[in-house]
Amino acid sequence: MMIQTAQPQAPSSQLQSEIAAAEAAHTSGVYSKRPLTIVRGQGARLWDDEGREYIDCVGGQGAANLGHAHPAIVAALSEQAGRLISCPEIFYNDRRAELLTRLAEVAPAGLDRAFLCNSGAEAIEAALKFARLATGRTGVVAAMRGFHGRTLGALSATWNRDYRTPFEPLIPGFAHVPYNDLAALEQAVTDETAALLLEPIQGEGGVHPAAAGYLAAAADLCRSRGALLILDEVQTGFGRTGRLFACEHDGVIPDLLAIAKSMAGGMPMGACLIGPRVGRLAPLSHGSTFGGNPLACAAGVAALDALTRVDPLTGESLPQRAARLGAWLMAEIRGLNAASVREVRGRGLLVGVELRGKVTPVLQQLQARGVLALPAGMTVLRLLPPLVITEDELARVVDALREVL
Ligand SMILES: *Cc1c(COP(=O)(O)O)cnc(C)c1O
């Protein structure tokens, strides 16, 4: 029997292409989409279906630190796709062994085990479950303005009411404290707390970096109260902030480290890195069918190689490049002295521009000038360009900002 259902209403006046119309007719509806169809990318450039070129400061929302069509990622994926794509973790695998070895080499000291998964939210779910197992406690302290993903555990830690309210009741035992407020942490982290979960820089929440000393004090507090520190580096990881992981800036080593987004050059992959305060995890206590699949692992190895390699021409690694270009970009934006700008915040190429008004018109005007960027809340413009963006491309972004701001 055919069941007649209402077609989702496509905002057809805005749709520019048949592609967009076809997608809008059948997509879930949970995304607020821009009327733009992207069909190709190269480095920090994107092209739409009409051949228009854009400079990409969306950066796959953090998944494209290596840029688009990075040759090393393309080669690794092509080679591995012809050899083996699926291999669940009931077996060992050569690519997975290689990735786990490389991850343990580059991770903060002691985080030498990893649970491999497929997204940021899954990395957070794993961290929350491991924290419960390791401590025998159930409380979680997270931060106001924090973002950790959309699955029910990660959502329980996420602050934004618009994301949470429709799904209540969420998981009990989650408390939210003001970010960068040590006194509030002292109050909230108790002997019932399994974990304190923080981003080293709040990304979605408006690009708010941790104050100097905050993460180190949080780590000390967790140790003294028998709680674990989970850092969410899903957005800040893999060179974005000028170091491979943002916690390196503060010399802080978490007990569990959630990573994803740019972990595998844009391929879906996440991981929860596990430190020594988490004991042995029993077989069957967690799992994932796609986790650690050889295709993603091959991309992950290639991504780590690309991120740790020093360019012989510039003497610089990609994280170092992010630090240099990010400092330049923030100085340029501050130097515009634009009346519409309240504050410029960030680290490396994770840059937030707090505006005096709404960000949406600014995003539209940038797009009209060939620059794609992101919001972080209602009033913050967020720039997440690939770390391979050229000086010329970044100068064009500044030119567009000069005109728009
Ligand atoms: C994007 C993001 C997540 C969620 O990652 P998904 O892959 O979308 O599930 C979690 N934490 C932070 C900090 C993020 O930026």
The ligand as an SDF file (V2000), in Angstrom:
LIG
                    3D

 15 15  0  0  0  0  0  0  0  0999 V2000
   31.7320   19.1020   16.1580 C   0  0  0  0  0  0  0  0  0  0  0  0
   31.9790   18.8770   17.5940 C   0  0  0  0  0  0  0  0  0  0  0  0
   31.4990   17.7260   18.2540 C   0  0  0  0  0  0  0  0  0  0  0  0
   30.5940   16.7250   17.5870 C   0  0  0  0  0  0  0  0  0  0  0  0
   31.2130   16.0820   16.5140 O   0  0  0  0  0  0  0  0  0  0  0  0
   30.2850   15.2900   15.4660 P   0  0  0  0  0  0  0  0  0  0  0  0
   31.2970   14.6190   14.5800 O   0  0  0  0  0  0  0  0  0  0  0  0
   29.4570   16.3070   14.7470 O   0  0  0  0  0  0  0  0  0  0  0  0
   29.4680   14.3310   16.2250 O   0  0  0  0  0  0  0  0  0  0  0  0
   31.8370   17.5430   19.5720 C   0  0  0  0  0  0  0  0  0  0  0  0
   32.6140   18.4330   20.2170 N   0  0  0  0  0  0  0  0  0  0  0  0
   33.0820   19.5460   19.6250 C   0  0  0  0  0  0  0  0  0  0  0  0
   33.9460   20.4830   20.3960 C   0  0  0  0  0  0  0  0  0  0  0  0
   32.7680   19.8160   18.3010 C   0  0  0  0  0  0  0  0  0  0  0  0
   33.2170   20.9350   17.7330 O   0  0  0  0  0  0  0  0  0  0  0  0
  1  2  1  0
  2  3  1  0
  2 14  2  0
  3  4  1  0
  3 10  2  0
  4  5  1  0
  5  6  1  0
  6  7  2  0
  6  8  1  0
  6  9  1  0
 10 11  1  0
 11 12  2  0
 12 13  1  0
 12 14  1  0
 14 15  1  0
M  END
$$$$
